[in-house]
Amino acid sequence: MLTPLFDFLLAGGVPRDTLVTLLMFPIVATLIVAARQIIGIKSFGIYTPLIITFAFLEIDIKYGAAIFITSLLVASMLRFMLRKLRMLYLPKMALILSITALTMFVILIEAVFSARTVVANLSVYQMLIIITLVEKFINVQIEKGYRTALILATETLALSSVGYFIVATPEVQEYIFTNPAIIIAFFFLIIFLGRYEGLRVSEYIRFRKLLGSRS
């Protein structure tokens, strides 16, 4: 049904990778919703793991994860160092983000010394997308503490990694591109998950003793 449309777009110069990425979007969104509703993995909302998943697709997960972890570590150290500096929130966050972005020079320098041309040619926009997670991470640190921020960051990285391995699989890409109508099934699955009111896996684990005593 959509094949003529895809042929028209491809003939018009739209890259095939763009079409595949758009088709993959509902799949990754479904994964994140299922992880939240069924398993109990929260992460930094839905948008952050979604966008990081596709950033990993452009960067490669090894280097993407390195940038992810480096950004959070640098931002945490900067927040600790600047905590006694009397500044308003926005200027302080601008300073943290700017310095964090500049630390990417370290990764690029290491890449050049090690002749890692893949890293040296990374898209700056994909790198900056990952760095933008820093603001969410710092906000959670302020509101809920380091432990919660670390847990959410770990869950976000885990979800993004799983999403990456799904969307980066050539067989999956080819199947979705040649059978785009299957995306409709994911819309219904998201609706089903949105109506799910049962206990999550994490809640079963957390309350297993209480549930066991009732049985």
N, C-alpha and C positions, 0 to 999 in steps of 0.2 A: 504493500500500500504506500509506503514512504519511499520506495526505491526511486520512482521518477523524481521526487523532490530532491533526494540526495544526489542523483545524477545531475540535476539542474544546478545545485549548489557547487558541486565539484567542477562542473564545466565553467561555472562563473568565477572560479579561482579560490573558493573556500577550501582550506586545507582539510584533508581527511581526519587528521588528528583533532582538529577543532570539533568536528561532528562526533567523533568517538568520545571526546571528553564531555560534551554536553549530554550524550546518552548515558555516560557512566555516572553522572551527577546523582540521579535518583537512586542508583544502586548504593553508592556510598552513604547517601542520606538515610536510606533504609537500614544499613548496617549500624549507623550511629544511633538511630532511634531504637533499634532492637537491643543494642548494648545497654541503652538507658532503661528501657521499659521492662526488659526480660532479665537482664543480668544485674543491672543496678550501677553500671559504669557511668559516671556523670560527665567527666572531662570538662573543658571550658566551653560548655554549650554545644551547639551543633555547627555553627558557622566555622569556628576555629579549626576543629579536626577536619572538616570538609576542605577548607582552603589549603591547609597544610598537606593533606593527602595529594592534592593536585600540584602543589609546589614540589613535593617529593618526586612526583612523576617527571617533572622537568629537570630537577637537580640530580636525582638518584638518591635513594634512601640513605646510603652510607654518609654522604656529605650533608644531606638534609638533616639527618639526626645529629650530626656533629655541630652544625650551625644552631640547631634547636637547643641542644644542651649548653653549648658555649654562650649563647645569648642569655639564657636564664641564669647561668652561673655569674656572668659578668654583671647583669642587672642586679642580682641579689647582693653582690659585693659592693656595687656602687650605692645601692640604697642604704646598706649598713654604714658605708663611709660618709654618706651625706645626711645621715639621720639627725645630726646635731646642727646642720646648716639651716638657718632660718630662711626658708624659701617657700613660696606658694607652690601648690601641688603641680600646676601646669608647667611652670618653668623648671621645676625639679625633674618632672617626667621627661620634658624635652631634653634636658641635660643627660639623663640616663639613656634615653633612646639614641641620642646622637653619639655618645661615647660607645654604646653597644654596637652601633652600626660601624663605627670606625675600627672596632676590634676585628672586624671581618678582614682588615688588611693583614692581620696575623695569619689567618687561614690562607689567604691568597699568596702571601710571602712563602709560607711553608709549601704550598702547592708548586710554586715556581722553583724553589730549591729542590723539591722532590721530583720535578718533571711530571707532575700530575696535570696534564693539559686539560683534563675534564673539569677539574676544580677551577683552574685558572680561567676557564672560559664560561664559568657559571653566569647565569642571568642575574643581574643585580636586582631585578624586580622580584624574582623568586626568593632571593635572600632576604630582601626587605619584608616580604610577606611573612616569613617566619619570625623575623625580628619584632614585628608588630604584636606578637603574642606577649611580649614583655610587659606591656601595659596591663593586660588582664592578669598576668602573673603577679605583678606588684600590687594591684588592687586587691587581689585575694589575700596576699600577705598582710596587707593593712587591715582588712576587714575580718579575716578568719585565722590568720597565723601562717607560719612557715609550713607546718605539717600539712595542712589542708591544701595549700598552694602546691606543695611538692606532689601530693597524691593526685590532684587534678592535672598537673603537668605530665605526670607519668601515664595517667589514663589517656590523656590527649595524644601523647606520643604513641602509645600502644594502638589506639584506634586508628590513627593516621597511618601507622605501619601496616596494619591489617588491610586497610582500605587501599594502600599503595600496592600491596601484593596482588590484590584482586584486579585493580584497574590496569596494572602493568603487565598482566598475563596476556600474551598475544592471542591465545585461543579464546579468552573471554572477550577481548576487544573485537575479534573477528566475528564471533557469534552474535554479539550485541549489534554490530554494524549491519550484519546480514539479516538479523531478526529484530529490528527495532521495536516492533509491536509488543515484545515481551516486557518492555518498560511499564506498560499499563498495569501488569501484575504487581509491580513494585508500588504503584500508587495505591492499589487496594490493600497491599500488605501494610503500608504506612497507616492507612485508615484503621485497619484491624489493630495494629499496635497502639494507636491512639485511643482505642476503646478498651484496651486491656486493663483490668483492675485487680489482677491477682498479685500474689507476692512475687517479688523479684528473687533471683538466685541469691544475691547478697543478703537479702532479708531472711531467707531460709537458713543460710549459714549463721547469721547473727542470732537468730532466735531458735536455733535447732534444739537447745535444751528445753526451752519452754514448749515447743511443739512436740518434743518427745515425751514430756511429762503428761501432756494432754492425751496422747494416744495410749 
